[in-house]
Amino acid sequence: MRKEYLFFGGVLKRIFAICAVLAGCASTTGIVATGKDTFMVSREDNSPAASLGKIKAATFKEAGAYCAGQGKSVKTLSETDTPRSLGQFPQTTLRFTCV
């Protein structure tokens, strides 16, 4: 009985570890002030299903919500994108102001 417990306990730990790796992780800097009335937000996603389009959309939504909270709209100053490639996760950085 003890061997069965160890076997299934080990299997469950492996399954949990695999799920954690496959789930991946998205990270964002949040809105960062970079100067007088200028802001930046960056996002990266290392999950297997991550796409540049999805993280760009999430980044623009975050910036839009920030500006909407001030009763304003987003004006894009610059964008920098890094697509997925071997050993590289998709990333995007948006520099903007609220007008």
N, C-alpha and C positions, 0 to 999 in steps of 0.2 A: 504494500500500500504506500509506503514512503517513497518508493521508486516512481510510482505513478504520479504522486504529487509533484516530485521534482521534475519529472518529464513534462507534465502539463504546465507547471509553473514556468519552466524554461521556454516552452513553446509560446505561452502567453506573453512573456517578456519580449521575445523576438517579434511576435506579431505587433505588439505595441510599438516597438522601435521602428519597424518597417512603416507602419502607419504614420508615425511622427515624421519620418523622412519624406514620405510621399506627400504629406499634407503641405509641406513647405511653409514658407513664411513670407508675408508681405510686410514691408517696412516703409515708413514715411517719416520725413523730417518734421512734418507739420508745417504750419505757416511760419516763416522766419523773416523778420524785417531785415532788409539789406541796405537800407538807406532811407532818406526822407521820402515817405509815401511809396516806396518800392519794396516788393516782397518776393520770396522764393519758396517753392515747395518741391521736394524731390521724392520719388517713390521707386522702390525696387521690389521685385517679386521673384523668389527662387523656387516656387512650386513647379512641378512638372508641367502643369497646364497653363502657366503664366504666358501672357501675350502682351506685347507692347501696347496694342490698342486698348486693352482693358486697363492697364495702369495709367495710360495717358488720360482716359476718360475719368478715372477716379481722381487724378490729379486736378483736372479742370473742374470737376465737381467740388472738390475741396476749396479751390481758389474762388469759385463762384459763390459758394456758401459764405465764405469769409467776407467777400465784397457785399453780398446781399445783406449781411448783418449790419453793414454800414449804409444801406440804402443805395448802393452803387453797383456798377457792373465791372467785370474783368476786362482789362486791356492788356493783351500779351505784349511783353517787351522782347522776350526771346524764349526759345525752347531748345533743349538739348536732349537727344534720344540716343540710347544705346540698345540696338536690337539683340535678341538672344543669339548667341553663337557658342561654339565649343568653349566651355569653361566660363562663360559670361552670362549673367542673368539680365533680362531686360530692365532698363532703367530709364527714367525720364526726369527732367528738371524743367520747371516752369518759372520764369521770372516775369512778374506782372505788377501792375498798379491798379488801383480801384478808381474808376471815374464815374 
